[in-house]
């Protein structure tokens, strides 16, 4: 087990942080989700951090760190690394305190987030884009701090940041109390672990009956890796799709808090996440970024059924919708991943005979009335007998696949279904 760098943040620290955060931003709404309640059988409420001034919870921790700077530190400025949301929180805090900042972003940061940082920070904030992951940006920010004396504003690994993020849990308890309600479970998205650590600093003392569950992307489960190893460890592979939670290695502070409480940690498949993002948008009118939909995706995927089976129908569950900074240009990829996950989109390699009418017979004899070709990439080879094609098919229903495969088996062309996890399918999605 690793040793924390110092005393862990306390409930007192979180309450002091609330004195900083409260005047800067009103509590984000806590709203009931009829869709999720009907789907899961729980009484589901969403903590709408996407409605914060920076469209995420990140301004909480950043504001606490910057508010505590000395005059000398303010004069030297601050720096941070971010996948986008933390930098917006830093820009928001700097604009209100007159402190200069240089923020470092990986190239995977969506353009929408880059533009929002510029708008929030104005001339006080310089943006540097480079590297492929958050960890690359963190290394660049650390080097800049050493060379200039700028004060780092950690995205998650600092007791002040943890205390700031923990103010969210205080708000949830106050909002439920005002409604005469109490929570049974809180689902929290996990990247570097700052928000989870903040909630664990509050709830075990003020509401010990609340089950806290952390939700990580399947391709970036760095907190689970740290808990399993007894210390923060870098992931050998990192999927950057859930950019707001794609952290290769969690912090020493956040791991220490999480390790002390050992909450259940679940992983969320990126395809399920995309389906939930679309449901939030189409059914609820909510624009959620991938990290923002982690908690509700975990709930839909059975996180409580597997970690808290004692919570039956009607249990009050709060899901933190942590951010809404989603670039609209990403929705094509989101839709693609969702369709593949739901079993409605499939890819095939088809060897068409080199003869007139082969494609027409494929359309008439193989495809069903509700099937739609979404991709057709044909390459005529020197082989005079056959020509290969990569064909994408969207089904009207996942239940239509067995009949389609049966028709393909009976058809003259040789047809091969590409498994969803194959390298070629991953390239297409």
N, C-alpha and C positions, 0 to 999 in steps of 0.2 A: 504494500500500500504506500502511495506517495505521501509526502509530507506537504501540507499547504504552505504557501509562502509567508503566512502570518495569520492573525486571528480572522476567522470567517466573519462575513457581514452578519449583522444582527437585526432583529426586528426594530430596535431603536434606530439603527442606521437607515432602515427603509422609511421609518416615520419622518426622520430628518430630511431624507430625500424628497418625500412628499411635499415638504414645505417649499422646496425649490420648484418641483414640477407643477404643483397646483396653480400658481399664478401665471405660468407660461401656457398651459393648455387645459381646457376643461376635460373632465372625465369622458372617455369615449363611451358611446352608447352600449348598453347590454340589452340585446333584443332577442326575443324568442324566434326560433326557426320552425315554422309549421312543417316545412318539407322534411327536415331532418328528424323532427319529432315523429312524424308519420312513418318515415322510412325505418327508423331504428326502434321505435317503441319507448324511447326515453323522452324526458321533457328537456329538450335541447335549447340552449341559449348561446348566442354568439357574442363574444366580446369584440366589438368592431374597431380594432386598432387601425383598420384601413381608413377610418374617418378622422384620424389625427391630422394635424396640419401638414405633417410630412408623410402621411398615408402609411405609417407603420409605428410600432412602439419605440423605435430606436432613439427618438428625441429624449426619452425619459433618462436613460443612462448618460447620454452625451451632455445633457443640460446640467446634470449633477456634477460631472467631472469639471466642466468648464466654469461653473459657478464657484468652485472651490479653488480656482487659480489665484496665486499671489499676483501682486502688481508686476513683479519682475517676470513671472511666467506669462502673464497676459501680453507683455511687451514683446516677448520672443515668439509668440504665436503657438499654434498647436498643429498637430498632424495626425492623420488616421489612415487606416486601411479599411476598405469596405467593399462588399459586393454591390453596394448602391444605397441601401436603406440607412446604414449607420452614417454614411457620408452626408445624407440628407439631414439626419439628426444633428450632426456636427455643424453643418451649414446653417440650420435653423437657430441653433444656440449661438453661433458666432455672430450672426446678423443682429441678434438682440443684445449682444454684449460688446460689440466692436472689436472682437478678437480675430486676427487673421489666421487662416488655416490653409494647409496644403494637404489634399486628400489623394490617395492612391487607389485606383480601381483596376481590377483585372479586365482583360479585353472581353470577357464574357458578360460584363455588365450591360444590360439592355440600354439602348440609346435613350429611352424615356427616362430612366433613372439619371443618366448623365445630365440630361437637360434640366431635370428638376433640381439637381444639386446647384447648377449654375444660377437658376432663378432664385432659389432660397438664399444662397450665399452672396450673390452679386460680386462686387469687386473684392470682397474680403476673402474669397475662397478660390484657390488655384487647384485645378483638377489635372492629375497625371494618370494616364491610362497605359498599362503595360503588364505583361505576364498573363498566364492562362488561368490562374486560380486566385482565390482570396489569399492564400498563403504566399504567393509571389508578391502580391501587393503589400502584405504585412512586412515582408523582408525589406522592400523598398522604403516603406514608411519608417521602419526602425533605423535604417541607415541614414535617412534624412534627419531624424531626430538627433542622432549622434553627431552629425556634421554641423547642425545649425543650432542646437540647444532647444529646438521646439519641443513642447510637451506632448507626448503621445496621448491620444484619447482612445483607450481600448474599446473595441467593439463588444467585447464580452468578458475578457479575462482581467477584471479589476474589481475589488470590493465595492468601489463607488458606482461602477456601472451596474453591478449586480443589484445593489440597493436601489438604484434608479429604476431598473426593470421591475423590481419587486413592488413598486407602487401600483402596478396593474392589479396585483392580487388584493391590495387594500381596497382599490376601487370596486372590484367584483364583490367583495364581502359587504361593503357599504351599500352598493346598489341592490343586492339581493335582500339585505336587511330592510331597506326602505320599502321593498315590495312584500315583506313578510315571508320571505323564502330563504332557504338554505341549500347549499350545493352538496351533492353527493360525490361528484367527480369533476376534475378540471383537466382537460387535455391541452397540452402545450407543445407548440412546434419547437424543435431542437436543431440548432446549427452548432454554434460554439458553446451553447449552454447557458448564456447569461439570463435569458428569460426564465428558463426552468429553475436555475439556481435562485433567482429572485423570488419566485413563487414558493420555493421550498424554504426560504428564509422566513416567510410570513405564515403560510398555512398550517404547518405543524404546531405552531404556538397558538394561533387565533382560531383555527378551525381544524383540529386534528382528525376529525372524521372525514374530511374531504380526501378522496383518492386522487392523487396527482399522477398523470401518465404523460410521459414524453414521447413525441412522435418524430422520428427521423426519416429522411429519404433513404430508400433501400440502397441507393448508390453513394451515400455519404453518411453512414452510421458511425460517426466518429466518437460519440459519447458512449455507445454500447461497447465499442472497441476499448475505450479507456477504462470503463468499469470492469470489463473482462480481464484486462491486463493489470489492473491495480494502479495505473498511472496513465496520463495522456500518451498516446502513441499515434504516429502518422499512419494514415490509411495507404496501403500500397496502390490502390486505384480509387479514383474519385470521379463520379459522374457529375458534371457541372450543371445539369439541367435545372435542378432546384437551386438556382444561383444564390438565393437569400439564405440557404442553409447548407451550402456546399463548402464545408470546412474540413480540411484534411486532418487537423489535430485540434482537439478542444484545449481549453486553458487549464492551468494548474488550479486557479481559484474555483472555476466552475466545476471542474471534476471533483475537487475536494468537497464542495457542498453537496453535489449529487451523490457522491460515494458515501457521505455521512447519512443520507436518507434512503438511498437505494430505491427510488421510485421505479415502477415498471417502465421499460423502454420498448417501443414497438417500431417496426419499420413499415414504410408505406411504399408500395410499388408505384413507379412513376406513371404507369398507365391508369391505375385507379385514381391517382392524384389529378390527372388530366380530365378524367370523367367527372370528378367532383368540381373542378374549376368550371367546366361547362355547365354543370347543374346549378352552381351558384350564380352564374351569369344568366342562363336562360330561364331558370325558375324563380330566382330570388332577386335578380337585377343587381348582383354584387360582382364587381370586378376584383378578383383575387389573384395575386401573383402565386406562382407555385408554392413557395414557402408559406404563404398566407393560408393556403388550403390544406396544409398538412394535418392539422388537428381534426378537422371535420372529415377528411378522407380516412384517417385512422379510425374514427368512430364508425363510419360506414363500413369499413373493412373488418369490423369486429374486435377492435382493440379492447373494449370493456368486457366483451363476452369472454375473451381469453385471459384478461388480467384481473377482472373484478366480477366474476360470475355471480357474486352475491347481490349485485345491483340488478334488480329486476325491472320490469316495465314501469314507467313513470318516474324512475330515478332522475333527479335533476342534474343535468350534465352541462357544463360550460366548456365551449370550444373557443380558443383564442384564434380569431381570424387576424393574423399578425401583420398582414401587409397587403396593399392594393396597388403596388407600383408595377403593373404588368404592361409590357410593350404590346400594343395591339398587333404588331407584325408577327408576334409569336403564336397567335391563335391558330394559324394553319398547322403548325407543328403540334399544338395541343390537341386539335381535332384529330389529327392523324394517329397520335399515340392513344387517344381515347378509343377510337374505332378499333384499333388492333387489340387493345386490352379487352374490349367488350365482345370480341369475336366477330365483329362485323366487317373487318377489313383483312384481306388475305392476299398474299402474293404467290404467283405460280411461274415456273419455267415451262414453256410450251414449245415443243419441237413441231412446227407446222410443216407438213409436206409441201414441197415446192411445186404446187399445182394450182390452177385457177379454182377459186371457190372455197379454198381451205378455211379462210377466215370467216366467210359467210356461214359455213357449216358449224364452225365453233360457236358463232353467235346464236344460230338457230337451235342447235342440238344440245349445247352444253350449258349455256347461261339460262337461269330461270327468269321469270317475268319481272321480278323485283331486284335482280342483280344488275350492277352497273360497273362498267369498266372505267377505272379511274387512272390507270396507267397502262400504256402499251408501247413497249420499246423493242422494236424488231431490228435485227441485224442479219442481213443476208450474207451467208458464208459461201466459201467456194464449193462446199458440199452441194451437189445438184439434187440431192434427195430431200433434205430437210433444212429449215431455217429456224433458229431459236428466237423466242420472244419472251420478254419479261412482262407479265400481265398482272395488274393490280385489280382486284374485284371487291366492290363494296356490296355486302348482302343487305337485303331488306330486313332480315332478322338473323341473329346467330344460329337459330334453329334450322336455317336453310342450308347450312354447310354439309351435313351428311348427304342430302340429295344431290348437291352440286358435285361432291366427290364421287358419288356413284355414277353420275352422268359422265364425269371426266374419265373414270375407269373404263367405261364402255365406248368412249370416243376413240377415233383412229389416232389422233396425235398422242405422243408420249408427254404426259403432264406430271410435273413434280411440285408438290406443295412445299413452300419454304416455311420452316418452323419460325414462330415469332422471335425466338432467341438467336436465330442464325446470324452470322456476320452481315450477310447481304440485307436481311430484313432490318437489322439495327441501323445499317447505312441509310436505308430508305426512310426510316422513321426517326 
